[in-house]
Amino acid sequence: MSMMNRLANSQNTYQGDTKRVLCICSAGLLRSPTAAVVLSAEPFNFNTRAAGISEEYAMIQVDDVLLTWAQEIVCLDIDHFDALTQRFGDYLGRTETKPVLILNIPDNYRYRDPELMTRITKAYNLATQSPSDKFPEYVDHQKDAEP
């Protein structure tokens, strides 16, 4: 399939309004496919894809088409985020701002390991909370006060 066809398919309107989330790990074999399963199920119900950032090991590599498709990017650890920005920093800088979340989950789980699935759920929920939800002691209560 040509790059133009893939780009056109990435914006197919029949995908609906469901948030499109790209999950990234090193090879795209264990953590990111597990994250895609977790985030495509209740309570999230996102449209997900999994890919690897490693050019040497990934069966499905992160590329411009997947980045165009995604409305949100989930990196399973900081190394994936660093590699993403190193390889695709120019692309990411010239597109609309997309949330990039880092879940900080180590590479020591099997595919669909129940503990991994629980950690992904908790880490995603924590990463998507507003700062005031994460750190309630820092909420500026003065802004809500009557003048």
Secondary structure as GFF3:
##gff-version 3
##sequence-region A 1 147
A	DSSP	alpha_helix	3	10	.	.	.	ID=ss1
A	DSSP	three_ten_helix	13	15	.	.	.	ID=ss2
A	DSSP	beta_strand	20	25	.	.	.	ID=ss3
A	DSSP	alpha_helix	31	40	.	.	.	ID=ss4
A	DSSP	beta_strand	47	52	.	.	.	ID=ss5
A	DSSP	alpha_helix	64	69	.	.	.	ID=ss6
A	DSSP	beta_strand	72	75	.	.	.	ID=ss7
A	DSSP	alpha_helix	78	94	.	.	.	ID=ss8
A	DSSP	beta_strand	100	102	.	.	.	ID=ss9
A	DSSP	alpha_helix	114	127	.	.	.	ID=ss10
A	DSSP	alpha_helix	131	134	.	.	.	ID=ss11
A	DSSP	three_ten_helix	136	138	.	.	.	ID=ss12
A	DSSP	three_ten_helix	141	144	.	.	.	ID=ss13
###
